Amino acid sequence: MRDGPDESMSQEEARLVAELGRALGHDPQPPGLVERANGLLAFADFDRQLAQLLETSSGELVGTRGLAATHAGAMRFEVADGSVVVEVSVARGRIEAQVIAGTIAEVVLERVSGPDARATVDELGRFGFVQSGAGPVRLILRGTGSEPVATDWFLP
């Protein structure tokens, strides 16, 4: 970023920018600002591949209040272009899931609090986790040669 006027400004605009610069004084860039900004941009790009909760088998509308989507029943997450689809069921202390579309090799169960867990996807697209702890979780789906995909947060 430049501190002075650029070539596309009129003389009046250039004079105002120079006057504003004198009035404000020199304000150095905070250390690490560029690195933090690049990290946030990378995270924003990661969330662009968000698999949204589309439906539940409980009959409850997605996004409404209530307990039906958080207990027994299947949830279906899908990337907008349909390249990744995963169905997730929670029952008897386990989270069981199957990749319906996409080439996913590994899944990470990310918790708001507590350690993450990893699972390998089998040849039929199945994977699972022991349900431990309380609070929301989400799945990070890692494929071969593609960017990771994250599901919405959900309560197991």
N, C-alpha and C positions, 0 to 999 in steps of 0.2 A: 504494500500500500504506500502511496506517495504522501508526503507531507504538504506539498504545494499544489498549485492549480495544474490542471491538465490542459492539453492542447484543444479540446473540444469546447472549452468554456469561453464565453465572451469576456471582453476586458472588464466589464462591470462585475461579472461573476468571479473572475480571478481576483479582483481587488477585494471583494467581500470575503472570499476564502482566506486570503492572506491576512486581512484584518481580524477575522475570527481566529486564525492560528495564533496571532500575536496576543489576542485577548485571553485565550485559553491556556497558552503556554505549552511547553513540551510535556506530553503524557506518555511515558514509555510503556511498552507492551509488558504485561505481567509475565514472569517466567513460567514456562510450560503451557502457555495459552494455546499455541498452535497444536501441540501434542494432545491436549485435552479436547480441542475442537475436532481434530482428526479422529480421535477415539469415539466421540459422540456421533460423528458422521458414519463411522463404520457400524456402530450399534443401530443407528437409524436404518441403514441398509439391511442389517440382519432382520430387523422387525418387518421389513417390507415383505419377507417370505413368511408371513404369519398364517398358520393354518387355523382358520376360525371354526368355532363350534357351530355346526349347521343344524343338527337335530339330535334329539335324544329319543330313546325308545319308550320313555315314560309317558309320552303324550303331552308333556308340559312344553309350552312355547319357549324357545331359546331366548335367554335374556330376561325372563320374568323372574319374580321372586318366588321362593319356595324351596322345598327340600327334594323334590322328585329328581332333579338333574344331579344332585350331589350324592345320591345313594344308588341302590341297585338299579341297573339299566345300562344301556349302551349309549355312548356319546360318539358322534362322528365329527371329525375335524377334517377340513379340506382347504388346500391352498386355492386361491381364486381361480387359477387357470386349470385346476383339476390335476396337476402334475403329481401331487401327493395327497393321498386320502388315508386316514387311519381311523379305525374304530376302537374305542376304549370301553371296557366294562370294569366295574368295581364291585367285588363280591367276596365275602368270607375272608377279609383281611388281605386281599390281593388286588392288584391292578393288572388286568389281562388285556392285551391289545393285539391287533393284527393290521399290518399295512395292506391296504386294498389296492392302492395305486402308488407307483414310485419305486425307486430302487434305494431302499434304506438298509444300511448295514448295522448301525449302532444307534441306540436310543439312550439319552440321559434323562433321568427323572430329576428335575430341578425343584428344590424346595425353597420356600421363603426363609424358613429356619431349619437348620439341620443339614447333614451331609447329602450331597447328590449321590445317586445310584446309577449304575450303567448296566445295560443289557444288550446282548447280541441278538439280532433278528435272525430267526431260523429260515430254512428254505421255503417254508409256507408263509413267511411274513409275520410270524407270531413272536411275541416277547411279553415279559411280565415282570412285576416287581412285588415285593412284600410291602404292604401298606404299613408304614411306621410313622408315628408322629401325627400331629394335627396341623391344619393349615393348608393353604392353597399350594398346588403343585402345577408344573407344566412339563411337557415333553419336548426335548430338543432332539430332532430327528436328523441324523447325519448319513448322507448317502455317499456313493462312490463318485467323486468328481463333480459334486454339486455343493452349493451353499447350504448350510444347516437351515432347517425349518423349525420354528417354535410353535407349539399349540398355544391357544388362550390358556390362562390360568384356570384351574378348576379345583373343586373340593372333592377329594376321594371319599 
